[in-house]
Amino acid sequence: MTISNPIGPVDATKVPRYAGLGTFARLPQIDRVQDYDIAIVGVPFDGGTSFRPGARFAPAAVREASRLLRPGYHVELDVEPVNESQVVDAGDIACTPYDITRAVQEIEEQAFPLMGRDRRLISIGGDHTIALPMLRAVNKVHGPVALLHFDAHLDTWDTYFDQPVTHGTMFRRAFEEGLLVEDRSIHVGIRGPVYDRNDFLRDHEFGFQILRCSDLDVIGVPGAIQRVKERLGGTPVYVSIDIDVLDPAFAPGTGTPEMGGLHSRELLALLRGLNGINIVGADVVEVAPAYDHADVTSLAAATVVFDLLALMVNRDKGATFDEEELLLTVDH
């Protein structure tokens, strides 16, 4: 579904970008439209973080940084996302900051009504814990999905301080709950030391493939795009992007920074190279504004949200990649 004659953002030639309501990219609020194709929602929860807190303030900061965007035309993807589809800002999900279990339930309950076969949702966290209730809600609509996970960390550990659901354990829970298509999920950007060498063995047992930053040093961005597409195939995909996949030089405002990460341009090139994958939901998480400088991290997150939006709209227009042709290329 694509809404005809969509209501777009506030015209920056009439109202300066620094003025007016601070919705994402100054798009209309959800109650201003009769229907929509894609909604962007904030999830200000960081009760599952294990190091530096503060991601609860990210939805507001990312929206503010998104004022800098010019969302009319995405040059590299050749799409006018906010002119070709109805995109709205759905505000923030209200959840308790004191109880992880209850907060996860509240996030799922409020996210699900925003989704549908013909509607997609991009959420702005919050810490990475929010990916679990989002995946649960997506599964109610689409069934199990492939997970494309950009992050410095695996996030498939078992528990932190006996807590089964945190920002480092949620994808293990997702696997255990059958939310993921078997052997279609992949981590991209993993780096740094871990607690135990067996962490990688367990991750493999959960059906994940790993593309480390050190792998990109060898195969480059084109090789990484090829591997990701080969892994995902034509499966419906949930994209989860922890902003700490970027090197701290490009994203200092995050809770668990790791040296040796992706450059901003590399992350954008990877995303844009995936034009045609069937993204049914997405999140961008772990921006912690208190540690940011000149809104660098918030702007990175806002730009990534815009790219995800453009990829979704291009898919609606019929953009696909030929899986058989891809596999033929890989074989040779």
N, C-alpha and C positions, 0 to 999 in steps of 0.2 A: 504494500500500500504506500502510495505517495500522495499526500494532501495537495490538492490543486490550490493555486494562489496562496502559498504560505505567508504568514506574517513573519517578517524578518526582524533583525535587530534595529535598534534606534539608528536613524540616519546620522552618521558622524559629520556630515557636511552641514547639518542643521543644529545638532546638539553635540558639543565637544565630547570627546571620549571620556574625559575626566568628570563629566557631569551626569546627573540622572541616577536612576536606580542601578545598584551593582549586581545585576543578574549576570550569569555567565555570558560573556561576549555581548552583553546588553540585549540578549534575546528576550522574547516575551515570557512572562510568568505563565505557568500552566493554566491558571484560571482565566487567562485572556483569550484562549482558543477553544474551539469546539472539539477538536481532535488533534492528534499529533503522531509523528512517525518515530521521533527519538526524544527522550527526556534525559536531562542531566540533573542529578540529584546529589546533594551533599550528605555525607554521613560523618558527623563530627564526634567520632568515638575513638578514644585511644587507651581504653582500659586494658588492652591486651599487650601493650608494649613492654619490652624487657630492658630497655636502656634509657634513652632520652625521651621523655614524654613531650606532648605539645601538638600532635597531629590533629587534635580536636579542633584546632584553630585553622586548619588548612582549607576547608571549603570556602570560608570568607576570604582568605588570602589569595587563593587561586582565582576566585571570581574577580577580585580586585585587579589582579595581574592581567586577567583576560581582557580588560579594557584596552590593552595595547594591541590586541589582535585586530586584524582586518579580515573578518570572516566571509567576505563576499565571494572570493575566488581562491581556490587552492591551486597554485600554479603547477606543482609537480604532479598532482593527481588529476588535473584538468577537470575540476568539478566545482560547482557553486553550491555547497552543501546547504546553506541556510536559505537559498533561493529555490532549491529544487525539492526540498523536504521541509516539513514543519518540525522545527526543533524548539523545545521549550526548556525553561528552567523550572524544575519541580520543587525548588526550595530545599530544605534540610529534613532528613529523617530525625525524629525526636526519640532518643533512647537514653536509658539511665546510664550515668557514668560510674555507678557503684557495683554493678553486678554483670559479669561477662555473659553468663548464661541467659539472663533476662534480656540484656541488650541485643544479643544475637537473635533472639526470638523476635524482638520488636523490629529489628532491621528487616528481617525476612518478611514479617507481616506487612510492613509498610512499603517494601520494595515490590512485592509481588503484584499488587494492583496497578503498578505503573508499567508492567510488562505485558506482552501479548505476542501472538504469532506475527502480527504486523507492527509491533512496537518494540523498540529496543531501549535499553537503559544504560547510561554511562554514569558510574558513581565516582564521586571525589571523596576519598577518605580524609581523615581517619587513618588509623593504623591498619595493617594488613589483615587483622582479624575479620574485617568486614567482608572479605572475599568469600568466607564460608556461607553466611546467610544469603549473599548474592547468588552463589552457585546453587543453593537449595531452591531459591525462587526461580532461577533460570530453568532448573530441572523440572519444575512443575509445568512449564510451558513447552520445553523442547526435549525433555529427557536428558540422558547423559551427554556430555559435551567433551570435546578436546580442550585442554588447558594450555594456552600459550602464556608462559610466566616469565616476565622480565624482572630480574632481581639479582642482587649480590649473593643472596642466601637461598638455600633449598626450601626452607619452610615446611619440611616434612619430618620434623622431630616429633617425639611422642608427647612429652609434657614439659612444662616449666613450673617448678615448685608445685608439682602435683596438679597443675591446671591443664586439662586436656585441650582447651580451646584458647589459643593465644595467637599473636602475630607470627609465631614461628612454628606452629603446629597445624594450622588449618587445612593445609593440602593433604596431610596424612588423614585427617578426619574425612575430607572430601573423598579420598580414595576408599576408605573403609565404608563409607555410606553409599558407595556405588554411583557417585555423582559424575564420574569421569569415564569416558570411553577408554577401554583397555588399550594400552600401547599406542596412544595417539598424543600424549601430552609431552611437553618439552619445557625445560628451564633454559633461559638465555641470559648470559651475563654473570654467571656464578663465578665467584673468586674468593680468595682468602682462605685461611685455615679453618678447620672444623674441630669439633670436640673429639672425634673418633673416626679412623679410616673406614669403619663399618657404616658410617652415615651414608656413604655413597652406595654401598651394597644394598642397604635397606631402601634407599630411594629408587634404585633400579627395580627392586622387588615390587614396588608400588606402581610400576608401569611408566616411570618417567625416563626421558632421555635428557642428557645434560650437554649444553653448549657453553663452555666456559669462555671467559674473556681471553684466556690464553689461546683458545682454539681460533678465535677471530684474528689473533696475531698471525696465524698460519694461513687460514682459508679466506680471510677478509670478509667484508660485508656481503659480496655476491655469493660466496660459498655458504655463508650462514643463512641467507635467504633461501637458497636451494634446499638446505637441510631442513629448515623449518617447514617449508611447503611440502617436502616429501613426507615429513612426519605427520602433518595435519591432514593431508589429503583433502577430500571434500567434506570432511566432518564439520558440523556446527562447532564454532569455536568461542570460548570465553577467554578474553584477553585480560590479564591482570598485570599491571605495571607498578612495581615498587620504584619510586623515584631514586632509591639508592642504587639502582642498576647503573646510574650515571656516576662517574668519578666525582669525588667531593669538590674538585675544582669547578664542576659544572652544576653541582647540586649540594651545596654545603648544608642547607637547611633540612636535615633529615635525622632520624633517631639513631640509626646504626650505620654510619658511613664506613665504606671500605675503599682502600686505595686501589688504583689500577682498573677503574671502571670504564664504561663506554663514554665516549665524547657525545655531546648533544647531537652533533651531526650524524654520528653513527647510529644512534637510536632512531632518529627520524628517517634515515635511509633504510634501516631495517623494516620499520613500519610501512613506509611507502612502497618497499619492494614486495610487500604482501598483498598488494592490491588484488582483490578478487576473492580473498578468503571469506568464509561465511561467518562473520562476527555477530553473535546473537546477544552479547552482553560484554561489558568491560568495566574495569575500575582503574583508577590512578590513585595511589596511596602513599602514605608515609612522608608527606611534606610536613615539616615542623618549622613553622615560620619564625619562631624565636631564635633559631640558629641560622637563619638566612641572612644574606647580604644583598641589598639593593633589589630584593624580590627575584633574585636569579633563579632559585628553585621553584618558586611559585609560577614564574613565567614559563619555565621548562614544563611544568605540569599542565599549565593552561594550553600550551602549544601541542602537547601530546594528546590532550582531550580533543582539540580541534582536528588533529590528524585521524584519531579514531572515528570521529564524526564523519569526516570526509570518506574514510574507507567504507563505513556503513552505507552511506548514500551511494557511492559508486557501485557497491554490491547490489543495491536496490535497482540501479540502472541497468544491471545485467553484466557488470564486470566479473569475469571468472578467470581462473587459470586452468589450463588443460592438464589434468593429473596424469593422463597417459603419456602426453608429450614430455612432462617433467620427469617421469620415471625412465623414459627412453633416454633422456639427456643424462640422468644419473648413471644408468647402466653403461653408457659409453664414455 
